[in-house]
């Protein structure tokens, strides 16, 4: 792919046959499986290469990016194709900040609520649809060691290159739970010992004062409309972040970061 009309070597043909056979086997096992997606950016690709749960098809990488990632070919479980930056520009579009690296992979399988195990800190998103915001929330969740992110099967962004790039590798580190009914899920979390705190600028409690117990689930709504009425009614408490300035609300990803910081300061073992 170093020119517009590349020549194909026997090695290229061999790898192409391997990829085709792999995809054919997957279609036989999962005929309705989602199409492979393209992850890009150095941090995103490096993290995805290290995730044992990832099914990888091929790595497209420039000479410079390969040197920066210090790749050991023996540890990469998919074909590696060295390309030029312009090849990735054509593949991903001119607006994608790919940094010379792109990984073709399968989306991660969403987990069920039963996969939470001994989790003590969760984030719950009520129809937050912007992939940039969800990616940024995943990054904060990783930084503050949250145990999982719960989203709904509808009105939530699918895994994508944009979301993964915004997460800067965090997509591989946070367990992602997908549920159908958020209100029922919140009720179940309460029965599991979680205090569910809905973040709301008009909440009756100060957020830090609302942090009680050893298991917390913070519920965040979409920008603009915030938490839905049913969600508000189901949370154990609605709480606000105290802001003395002229603006009394934050971007949802910023609010998530502030809330996680406050919780980590209060939970056992926190700062």
Secondary structure, DSSP 8 states (H G I E B T S, - for coil): --STT----HHHHHHHHHHHHHHHHHHHH-TT----EEEESHHHHHHHHH-TT--EEEEEE-HHHHHHHT--GGG--SEEEE--HHHHHHHH-TT---TTEEEEE-----B-GGGGTT--EEEEEES---HHHHHHHHHHHHHTT--EEEEESSSS----HHHHHHHTTGGGTS-EEEES-HHHHHHHHHHTT-EEEEE-TT-SEEHHHH--SS-EEEEEEBTTTBS-HHHHHHSSEEEE----SS-----HHHHHHHHHHHHHHHSTT--
